[in-house]
Amino acid sequence: MNAGRGIRRVGWLIAVLAMCAPLFTPVLSVVAAPAPLFAWQTGHVIPAAFRPLWEQVGSEKGLGWPIDEATVTGGTTEQWYEYGRVFQRANGVPELAAVGRERATFRSMLTMTPFKNLPAPIGAKPANAEFVSKWGHWTANGFYSVWNTKKSLLGAPISEEFTEDGGTVQYFENGRLELDPTANNVARITALGLLAHGPAAPAIDPPANVDFIGEQPIHSIQGVKAHKGRWILVNLTEQHLYAYEDDKLVNDSLVSTGTAANPTPPGTYTIQQRFRLQRMVGDGYDLPDVPHVQYFGNENLSWHEGYSFHGAYWHNNWGHVMSHGCVGEPLDFAAWLWDWASVGTVAEIIAG
């Protein structure tokens, strides 16, 4: 074989392989990291690192909306939500905080009988119930139904059902279930995030390079003719109350209006009767000392029908329908609205 010819063939093969190399480059699947998420309902940003966990546990129907901005303390990043808290240690992954255990610890409950571990049952389990061996507790009936769909959020039960502050409750690692006396004792998740954090932090303006979720709040009165003087606008879709003076917004708050079974009726009303404290009794509830009650009505709906603005001390689930038709308000806002409004103040209630 001619050596020169062999060298030329090798050179030609190397050149061909070099030209074909791009054809054999492996295809890499690149998944873009999620952008931070701005929640219009509360005006706060869910960090990109927290967003997958927030979505995994049910988004706004799980942890709820963020109620402050993420903060860093001692190398740990944390953020409060309506129903709990997310934290991330340095170089770690985001986790749900054990707010149910934290609350039980704060209230010195862990030594109480309902929190003592039970032995594993023998034999078939009852219907609509489950024994969770991690901490040795049952979850059953209405609480089981909620837990079974929200277990990734709530975690394992750390107690049995028991009576706390006059109501039936059960504690879980990351939350607390309670029977709602205003909704025929339907089981619901307690807004422990709001209870521990306190009032939500003021909203911020949307930063750059974020995704958005929810409906942008309407702070105008488009579609509703402004009334002269002080008047109230309730947007049922937003679950938000706005207090206006002429066309100037002077205060606003998330509220909780009537459920689908007991809706708050849209319309134009005036405040017709007021009671600083009143006992409210109805189908499935008996609530003493309801504060700052302001009944509204018009020519077709007397205040005797029972629709009112009032403070609600039995929940902190603002921004969600909860009531039998009234407009429930946070206690501090209800006190403010009482001082600001009067008999004759117009109230516009719109569908959204």
C-alpha positions in Angstrom: 0.0 0.0 0.0 1.2 3.5 -0.9 1.9 5.3 2.4 1.0 8.7 1.0 -2.3 7.4 -0.3 -3.1 5.9 3.1 -2.4 9.2 4.9 -4.6 11.0 2.4 -7.5 8.6 3.1 -7.2 9.0 6.8 -7.2 12.7 6.4 -10.3 12.5 4.3 -12.1 10.4 6.9 -11.3 12.8 9.7 -12.6 15.7 7.6 -15.9 13.8 6.9 -16.4 12.9 10.5 -15.7 16.6 11.5 -18.4 17.8 9.1 -20.9 15.1 10.4 -20.2 15.7 14.0 -23.1 18.1 14.5 -25.5 15.4 13.3 -24.5 13.2 16.3 -24.7 15.9 18.9 -27.1 14.6 21.6 -30.3 16.6 21.9 -30.6 18.0 25.4 -34.1 18.8 26.8 -33.9 22.1 28.5 -36.8 22.9 30.9 -37.0 26.6 31.7 -37.2 27.5 35.4 -40.5 29.0 36.3 -40.8 32.7 36.6 -41.9 34.3 39.9 -45.6 34.6 40.2 -47.5 37.8 41.1 -50.8 37.2 42.8 -53.2 40.0 42.0 -55.6 39.0 44.8 -53.1 40.0 47.5 -50.4 41.9 45.6 -47.5 39.7 46.5 -44.9 37.7 44.6 -44.5 33.9 45.0 -40.7 33.4 44.4 -39.7 31.2 41.5 -38.2 28.6 43.9 -41.5 28.4 45.9 -43.8 28.3 43.0 -43.5 24.5 42.2 -44.3 23.6 45.8 -47.2 26.1 45.9 -48.7 24.6 42.8 -48.1 21.0 44.0 -50.2 21.4 47.1 -53.1 23.1 45.4 -52.1 26.7 44.6 -54.7 29.2 45.8 -57.0 26.3 46.8 -54.2 24.7 48.9 -51.8 27.1 50.6 -53.9 30.1 49.5 -52.6 33.4 48.4 -49.3 34.9 49.7 -49.9 37.5 52.4 -46.4 39.0 52.5 -43.1 39.1 50.5 -40.5 36.4 51.0 -37.9 37.4 53.6 -34.4 36.0 54.5 -33.4 35.6 58.1 -30.3 33.8 59.2 -29.9 32.2 55.8 -33.5 30.9 55.7 -36.0 32.3 53.2 -39.7 32.1 54.2 -43.0 33.4 53.1 -46.5 33.3 54.7 -49.6 32.2 52.9 -53.2 32.2 54.0 -53.0 28.6 55.2 -49.4 28.2 56.1 -45.8 29.0 55.5 -43.0 27.9 53.1 -39.4 28.1 54.1 -36.1 27.2 52.4 -32.8 26.8 54.2 -29.5 27.8 52.5 -28.8 25.3 49.7 -32.0 23.4 50.6 -35.3 22.8 48.9 -38.5 24.6 49.8 -40.6 22.9 52.5 -43.9 23.4 54.2 -43.6 24.6 57.8 -45.3 22.5 60.4 -47.7 25.3 61.4 -50.2 22.9 62.9 -47.6 21.5 65.3 -46.3 25.0 65.9 -49.7 26.3 67.0 -50.3 23.2 69.2 -46.9 23.8 70.8 -47.6 27.5 71.3 -50.9 26.7 73.0 -49.3 23.9 75.2 -51.5 21.2 73.7 -49.1 18.4 72.9 -49.5 16.8 76.3 -53.3 16.8 76.1 -55.1 13.5 75.7 -56.2 14.1 72.0 -52.5 14.4 71.0 -51.4 11.1 72.6 -50.5 8.4 70.1 -53.0 5.5 69.7 -52.1 1.9 69.1 -52.6 0.7 65.5 -56.0 -0.8 65.1 -56.6 -4.5 64.4 -59.0 -5.6 61.7 -60.8 -3.7 59.0 -61.0 0.0 59.3 -64.3 1.8 59.4 -65.7 3.4 56.3 -64.7 7.0 55.6 -61.8 6.9 58.1 -58.1 6.1 58.1 -55.6 5.5 60.8 -52.3 7.2 60.0 -49.5 5.4 61.8 -46.9 8.2 61.6 -48.2 9.9 64.8 -50.8 7.3 65.7 -54.1 9.1 64.9 -57.3 8.6 63.1 -58.9 11.0 60.6 -62.6 10.3 60.0 -65.9 11.5 58.7 -66.0 15.1 57.3 -62.4 15.7 58.4 -61.3 12.6 56.5 -63.0 13.8 53.4 -61.1 17.1 53.4 -57.8 15.5 54.5 -58.0 12.8 51.8 -57.9 15.5 49.1 -55.5 17.9 50.9 -53.1 15.5 52.5 -50.1 16.8 50.6 -50.8 20.2 52.2 -52.0 19.1 55.7 -49.6 16.3 56.4 -50.3 13.6 58.9 -52.8 14.1 61.8 -51.1 14.8 65.2 -54.3 14.7 67.2 -57.8 13.2 67.4 -60.9 15.4 67.0 -61.5 17.4 70.1 -63.2 20.6 71.3 -61.2 23.9 71.2 -62.7 27.3 71.8 -66.2 25.8 71.6 -65.8 24.1 68.2 -64.7 20.7 66.9 -61.2 20.7 65.5 -58.3 18.4 64.6 -54.6 19.2 64.2 -52.3 18.0 61.5 -48.6 18.6 60.9 -49.1 21.5 58.6 -52.6 22.7 59.5 -55.8 22.5 61.4 -59.3 21.5 60.4 -62.4 22.9 62.1 -66.2 22.6 61.7 -67.6 25.9 60.4 -70.6 26.9 62.5 -71.7 29.4 59.8 -71.9 26.7 57.1 -73.8 23.9 58.8 -70.6 22.5 60.3 -68.8 21.8 57.1 -65.2 20.9 57.7 -62.7 23.5 56.4 -59.0 24.3 56.8 -58.2 27.0 59.3 -56.3 29.9 57.9 -53.3 29.4 60.3 -51.1 31.5 58.1 -53.2 34.5 58.7 -53.7 33.7 62.4 -50.0 33.4 63.0 -48.9 36.2 60.7 -51.6 38.7 61.5 -53.0 41.1 58.9 -51.6 40.7 55.4 -48.7 43.0 54.5 -49.5 45.9 52.2 -49.6 45.0 48.5 -46.7 45.9 46.2 -46.6 46.9 42.6 -45.9 44.1 40.2 -42.1 43.8 39.5 -40.6 43.1 36.1 -40.3 39.6 34.6 -43.0 37.9 36.6 -46.0 35.7 35.6 -49.4 36.8 36.8 -52.3 34.8 38.4 -55.8 35.9 39.3 -57.8 38.8 38.3 -56.3 42.3 38.5 -58.3 44.2 41.1 -60.6 46.9 39.8 -60.0 50.1 41.8 -62.0 52.2 39.4 -65.8 52.5 39.5 -66.3 51.7 35.9 -69.8 50.6 35.2 -71.1 52.0 38.5 -72.1 55.6 38.7 -70.3 57.3 41.7 -72.6 58.5 44.5 -72.2 61.8 46.2 -70.5 61.5 49.6 -69.7 58.3 51.3 -70.8 55.0 49.7 -69.8 51.4 49.5 -69.0 49.1 46.6 -68.9 45.3 47.0 -67.5 43.2 44.1 -68.7 39.7 44.6 -66.3 38.2 42.1 -63.3 39.8 43.8 -64.7 39.2 47.3 -63.6 42.8 48.0 -65.3 45.9 49.6 -64.4 49.4 48.5 -65.3 52.5 50.5 -65.6 55.6 48.4 -66.2 59.3 49.0 -67.6 60.7 45.7 -65.2 59.0 43.2 -62.2 58.8 45.6 -61.3 55.4 47.1 -60.6 55.9 50.9 -60.3 52.3 52.1 -60.9 48.7 51.0 -60.6 45.2 52.3 -61.1 41.6 51.3 -64.4 40.2 52.6 -66.4 37.0 52.6 -69.9 37.1 51.1 -72.6 34.5 50.6 -72.0 31.0 49.3 -73.7 29.6 46.2 -76.4 28.1 48.5 -77.0 31.5 50.3 -75.8 34.2 47.9 -75.4 37.9 48.6 -77.9 39.6 46.3 -76.5 42.2 43.9 -78.3 45.6 43.9 -78.3 49.1 45.1 -79.1 49.4 48.8 -78.8 51.8 51.8 -77.8 51.0 55.3 -81.1 50.9 57.2 -80.3 49.7 60.7 -77.2 49.3 62.9 -76.2 47.3 66.0 -72.8 47.6 67.7 -73.2 44.0 69.0 -75.8 41.4 68.1 -76.5 37.8 68.5 -77.0 36.1 65.1 -79.1 32.9 65.0 -79.9 30.9 61.9 -80.0 27.5 60.2 -77.0 25.7 61.6 -75.4 28.6 63.5 -75.8 30.6 66.7 -73.2 33.4 67.1 -73.2 35.7 70.1 -71.8 39.2 70.1 -71.3 39.7 66.4 -69.7 43.2 66.2 -70.5 46.2 64.1 -73.6 45.0 62.3 -75.0 47.3 59.6 -78.1 45.9 57.8 -78.8 47.1 54.3 -81.9 47.0 52.1 -84.0 48.8 49.5 -87.6 49.1 48.4 -87.7 45.4 47.6 -85.5 44.1 50.3 -86.1 45.2 53.9 -83.3 45.1 56.4 -85.4 42.6 58.3 -84.4 40.0 55.6 -81.1 39.9 57.5 -78.4 41.0 55.0 -75.7 43.1 56.6 -72.1 44.1 56.8 -70.5 42.8 60.0 -67.3 41.8 61.6 -66.6 38.0 61.7 -64.5 36.6 64.6 -65.0 33.0 63.7 -62.7 32.8 60.6 -60.0 34.6 58.8 -60.8 33.2 55.3 -61.1 36.6 53.6 -61.4 36.6 49.9 -63.6 33.5 49.8 -67.3 33.0 50.0 -68.3 31.9 53.6 -71.5 33.4 54.7 -75.3 32.9 54.6 -75.6 36.1 52.6 -74.0 38.8 54.7 -70.8 40.6 53.9 -68.4 39.4 56.6 -65.4 41.6 57.3 -62.1 41.5 59.3 -62.7 42.8 62.7 -60.5 45.9 62.4 -62.0 46.8 59.1 -65.6 46.3 60.4 -64.9 48.7 63.2 -63.5 51.2 60.8 -66.5 50.9 58.4 -68.9 51.3 61.4 -67.3 54.6 62.3 -67.2 55.8 58.7 -70.7 54.8 57.5 -74.1 55.6 58.9 -77.8 54.9 58.3 -78.5 56.0 54.7 -75.0 55.2 53.3 -75.4 53.7 49.9 -74.1 50.3 49.2 -73.7 49.0 45.6 -73.2 45.2 45.4 -72.2 44.0 41.9 -71.5 40.6 40.5 -68.0 41.6 39.3 
